[in-house]
Amino acid sequence: MQSPLSRGSFLKTVKSGALTVGTFLGLASPIAAEVAAVSGADWVLLDLEHGGGGEEQVGATVVASGAYGVPTLVRVESSERIRIGRVLDAGAAGVMVPRLNSAAEVAEVTPHFAYPPLGDRGAATYNRAAQWGKDPAALDPAPKAACIIQIETLGALDEVDLIAALPGVDILFVGPLDLSFALGVPRDFANPKFQEALARVVVAAKAHGKVAGILASNAFGARKLVEQGFNFIAIGSDSTLLAAAITDSISEIKG
């Protein structure tokens, strides 16, 4: 029986170090997820921190993108165990956790991805991740979803090597806007301070066999970031890509 669930395949892809490219979903529309999936995205990421939806959109998005073999990742609004557990139960193939400030904080989060005795994720079978009780193997203790930790605060940047060394962390994801503000160079992505910070993240990820990820506004910028060592790349979001396409088309018509 075909399933829209990743069942750990996305995590295996991440651990292989392969380049993957996806986009954020801020419109909270499963149809937008489906459009991204058929357009070639390797993954889609439903944003519950800054996007327009909530946990109620996760399940439908998982099914919409998963129908095309594209996993849904979710950025939760906080690092609470229940928030991570809820989206994992709904079938998320990976969870991005924002606004952490230290390796100690990250170490408190990683257990939320695994069932006891490896972690503290709550066990239940009547959910999508366990195929409504039809897949008891889904309760095996080992994590099946990617743990994506954002590096967007000065604290996280200072301890990025310690964070990368933690078991259970799979991807270090730079939030460019927040990190640039934290560094005192808002939106100045060419600033040496910002570029040095990017290099630190890439070095830490490579040193510990983890993946470095980042958000790029367009394909040109993304190619440069890949050259710098990032291989988990988000290209904008559904809303920004739509706005750019409409603007470009209208400008072309009107000259």
Beta strands, then each sheet from edge to edge (+ up, - down):
strand 1: 20-25
strand 2: 43-47
strand 3: 72-75
strand 4: 94-97
strand 5: 146-151
strand 6: 171-174
strand 7: 211-216
strand 8: 232-237
sheet 1: 1+ 2+ 3+ 4+ 5+ 6+ 7+ 8+ 1+
end
